Amino acid sequence: MASEDVEYKCYVRNLDVDTEEDDLENVFSRFGDVIGTYVVYPSEYDEDHSMAYGFVTFKDEKSMRDAINGMNGTHKLAPPYTTITVEQAYSSRKSCRRHGVGPKKKKA
């Protein structure tokens, strides 16, 4: 894989449903250059998930690592005061279902 194909992306879990992409950029930009954000909202038909999740892409690996170390396990400032999880995101090639990517498996 060429170095320009590498993405330094964090997966952020347990976001409030009111979180917007600009919110992620504002919070995570203190760790380095953010080159992209994306928020996935729960579907009204998805009873298993009531929280949003998102992705933050950084320009370099150090920024991504600093964000993971600085933000993982922090508490949100608004109710319900849940803890967010921040970890390295994996491409769908490495893990089909990890971090919300890839098709759902059909139940037998």
C-alpha positions in Angstrom: 0.0 0.0 0.0 1.4 3.4 -1.0 1.8 5.9 1.8 -0.7 8.3 0.2 -3.3 5.5 0.5 -2.9 5.3 4.3 -5.7 6.9 6.4 -5.2 7.9 10.0 -8.8 7.5 11.1 -10.4 7.3 14.5 -13.7 5.6 15.3 -15.7 7.5 17.9 -18.5 5.6 19.6 -21.3 6.8 22.0 -21.9 10.2 20.5 -25.0 12.1 21.3 -27.5 12.1 18.4 -27.2 15.9 18.2 -23.5 15.7 17.4 -22.6 17.2 14.1 -19.5 16.8 11.9 -18.3 20.3 12.8 -18.5 19.4 16.5 -16.1 16.5 15.9 -13.7 18.7 14.0 -13.8 21.4 16.7 -13.0 18.9 19.5 -10.5 16.8 17.7 -8.5 19.5 15.9 -6.6 20.3 19.1 -4.7 17.0 18.4 -3.6 17.9 14.9 -4.9 18.6 11.4 -8.3 17.1 10.8 -8.9 16.4 7.1 -12.4 14.9 7.4 -15.2 14.0 9.8 -18.3 11.8 9.4 -21.2 11.1 11.8 -23.6 8.2 11.5 -26.9 8.6 13.2 -29.1 5.8 14.5 -32.1 4.9 12.4 -35.5 5.2 13.9 -35.9 1.6 13.0 -32.7 0.5 14.8 -33.9 -0.3 18.3 -30.4 -1.7 19.2 -28.6 1.6 18.9 -29.6 4.9 20.4 -26.3 6.7 20.1 -24.5 8.1 17.1 -20.9 7.2 16.1 -18.4 8.9 13.9 -15.1 9.0 12.2 -12.3 11.6 12.3 -9.5 11.5 9.8 -6.2 13.1 10.6 -3.3 14.2 8.3 -0.8 12.1 10.2 -0.4 9.1 12.5 0.9 11.1 15.5 -2.3 13.3 15.6 -4.5 10.2 15.4 -2.6 8.5 18.2 -2.7 11.7 20.4 -6.5 11.9 19.8 -7.0 8.3 20.8 -4.9 8.7 23.9 -6.5 12.1 24.8 -10.1 11.3 24.1 -10.7 7.6 24.7 -12.8 7.1 27.9 -13.7 10.8 28.4 -17.2 11.7 29.5 -19.5 13.8 27.5 -20.5 17.2 29.0 -24.2 16.8 28.6 -26.6 14.2 29.9 -26.6 11.2 29.9 -22.9 11.7 30.7 -21.8 8.5 28.9 -18.2 7.7 28.1 -17.1 8.0 24.6 -14.8 5.4 23.0 -12.1 6.5 20.6 -10.0 3.9 18.8 -8.3 3.4 15.5 -10.8 2.7 12.7 -10.1 -0.2 10.3 -10.9 -0.4 6.6 -13.6 -2.8 5.5 -10.8 -4.9 3.9 -9.4 -5.7 7.3 -12.6 -6.2 9.2 -15.9 -6.4 7.6 -18.2 -5.7 10.6 -15.8 -3.8 12.8 -16.7 -0.1 13.3 -19.9 -0.2 11.4 -18.6 -1.0 8.0 -19.6 -3.8 5.7 -22.8 -5.7 5.3 -24.7 -7.2 8.2 -24.7 -10.9 8.4 -28.0 -12.6 7.8 -29.5 -14.6 10.6 -29.7 -18.3 9.9 
